[in-house]
Amino acid sequence: MLKLKIPPLLYMFMMAVVMWLLDQYLPIYNLIASPWNMLGLVFITLAIVADGVSLLQFFHINTSINPLHPDRVNSLVVTGLYRWSRNPMYLGFLLVLFGWATVLASVSPFIVLPLFMIILTVQQIIPEEIILEQKFGQEYRDYKSAVRRWI
């Protein structure tokens, strides 16, 4: 019902809030001591850089970046980070959340990571894949069989 209706970035921010709430009100064992938890900022930085690089590839080939309208894409992006993941930007969002969980340091925020992957796969990625397969046919099927969805 909500497929392709909520921007993936909003899902990420909603999950970040849930992670913070879990850490504040239901912390399960402080996993990472300070200052080591600040290593999460490294993951967040790497994720932002990877997302920026992936986004630039869309601009470079002059195709749509709107995740709510994958039907507007006029070319497949299959180079750069897209050689290893069909969804490097979404993988970047996951890495941001992993970094945030690391900063928060308790176990409970990490529980949200698989939930984020499931929600994003069902609500965004699978509907995108259906549209891309209809639009690009065998070219997309070949890409799909050669490159994993996440990593």
N, C-alpha and C positions, 0 to 999 in steps of 0.2 A: 504494500500500500504506500509506503514512504520511499520506495525505490526511486533513486535519482531525484529526490525532492529536497534533501538536506545536504548542503555542501560538506564534503569530507573534512574540510578544515574545522567546521563547526562540530562534527563528531569528535574530532581530536580535542577541541577545547572543552566540550562537555565531559569527555573521559578524564581530562586533566583535573577538572573540578571534582569529579567523583573520587579520583585518586587522593586529592587533598582532603576531602571529607573523610574518607576511610582512614587516612593517616592521622587525622585529628581526633576522630571519635571511635575508631576501631583499630588502633595500631596493633599489629601482630609482630612482636619481637623486632627490636631495632637491629636490622641486618648490617648496616654500614655505619661505622662510627665517623663522627666528624674529625677531621676535615675531609676524609676520603669520600664522603657522599658528594662533595663538590665536583668529583670527576664526572658526575652526571651532566655538568655544563659542557664538558668536552663532547659527549654524545649529542647533546642538543645543538651545539655549534656545527658538528659534522653533518647532522641531519639537515640543518638549514642550508648549508653549502650544497649538499647533494640535491635538495629540492630546487634550489636556485639554478643549478646546472641543468637539471631535468627540464625545468620550466623554459630555460633559454633555448633548449632544443626545439620546443614547440614554436617559439618565436622565429627561430632560424629557418624552419621550413614553412613558416607562415600558415599554421593550422590552428584551429580552435583549442583553447585551454579550458573551456567551460565544462566542468565535470557533470553539470546537470543536463547538458546537451551533447552527449558524445556523438550524436548523429550529425553534428556540424563539423566534425573532423574531416579534413579532405586528404590527409596523408597519414600513414602510419609512421610513428617514431620508433625505430628499431636499432638505433646506434647509441653510443655512449652507455650510460647506465642501463638503458633499455635492452642491452645485449645480455644482461644478467638477471633482470627482473622486468616483468611486464608492467609493474606498478612501482617504480622507484620513488615517486612522490609520496605514495601511500606508505611505502616502507620507511620513508623519511619521517612521516608523521608518527609511525610506530617507534622509531628511534628517538624522536622528541619525547614521547611518552615514557620510553625506557629511561631516558636521561632524567626526566622529571621524577620518576619512581626512585631512581638512584639518589637524587637530591633529597627527597622526602625520607628515604632511608629505612622505612619499616617494610615488612613483608606485604602488608595488605594492599598497597598501591600496585604491586606487581601482578596481583590477581586480575586487575583490569585489562592487562595487555592482551590475553587471549580473547577476552570479550570484545575488545576493540577490533581485533582481526576478524572475528566472526561477523560482527555487525557490519563492518565495512565491506567484507566479502559478499554478504547477502544483499545489502542495501545499495551498494555502489558497483563493485567490481563485476559480479556476475551479470547484472543488467548491461553494463558497458560492453562486456564481452559478447553478449548476444547481438547488440547493435553493431559492433565492429565486425563481427562475423557476417552479418547480413550485408553490410556495406562493402567489405573488402574480400569476402569469400575465401578462396583457397589461400590467398596471400596471408590473411590473418590466421587461418587454420595452421599453416606451416609455421608461422611465428609462434603461435600458441603451443605447438608441439615441441618447439626448440627451446623456448624460454619459460621458466617457471613463473607462476603467478606472483609469489612474494620474493623468494630467493632460491 
